[in-house]
């Protein structure tokens, strides 16, 4: 049985794909989803492959529930790496929600651990994010290389680093 976080994300992207509508925050959600504000990412997978992933690094909505609804809609329809999810794909979509802890600045790569921490790299206006504990990301060098590539930062360029934890719901 799906937990409340994943169920809300699924209901959100399903209603959007099928009917083009944003759902209202449903009744009966856990208190922490209604009363807290947190950043989150919603990830969609089809056949074991990433199909969409969009999130926020800081809370942008009045509640975590609203954050999940918005990010689920964005993950299915606005991830520039993928075409929008089509109705016939819905049955095969697996969904996850990562609730982010507060990012903290770190002095260097030695404070990172790709299994435990996500990373934010920034240089000027360029910023890239990579969630923790992703398949194929076994070391800090790989984590930083992917995050820098996503940010458009040269591989050998210096950048500011932040790390964050997540509570993963899948």
PELINFEN-V247947 format. One record per residue. RES is the residue in one small letter. OMEGA is omega as a letter, one per 40 degrees, with the letter a starting at -180 (999 if undefined). Layout:
res=(RES | RES)
omega=(OMEGA | OMEGA)
//
This chain:
res=(x | x | x | x | x | x | x | x | x | x | x | x | x | x | x | x | x | x | x | x | x | x | x | x | x | x | x | x | x | x | x | x | x | x | x | x | x | x | x | x | x | x | x | x | x | x | x | x | x | x | x | x | x | x | x | x | x | x | x | x | x | x | x | x | x | x | x | x | x | x | x | x | x | x | x | x | x | x | x | x | x | x | x | x | x | x | x | x | x | x | x | x | x | x | x | x | x | x | x | x | x | x | x | x | x | x | x | x | x | x | x | x | x | x | x | x | x | x | x | x | x | x | x | x | x | x | x | x | x | x | x | x | x | x | x | x | x | x | x | x | x | x | x | x | x | x | x | x | x | x | x | x | x | x | x | x | x | x | x | x | x | x | x | x | x | x | x | x | x | x)
omega=(i | i | a | a | a | i | i | i | a | i | a | a | i | i | a | a | a | a | a | a | i | i | i | i | a | i | i | i | i | a | a | i | a | a | a | i | i | i | i | i | i | a | i | i | i | i | i | a | i | a | i | i | i | i | a | i | i | i | i | a | a | a | i | i | i | i | i | a | a | a | i | i | i | a | a | a | a | i | a | a | a | i | i | i | i | a | a | i | a | a | a | a | i | a | i | i | i | i | a | i | a | i | i | i | i | a | a | a | a | i | a | i | a | i | a | a | i | a | i | i | i | i | a | i | a | i | i | a | i | i | i | i | i | i | i | i | a | a | a | a | i | i | a | i | a | a | i | i | i | a | a | i | i | a | a | a | i | i | i | a | i | i | i | i | i | i | a | i | i | 999)
//
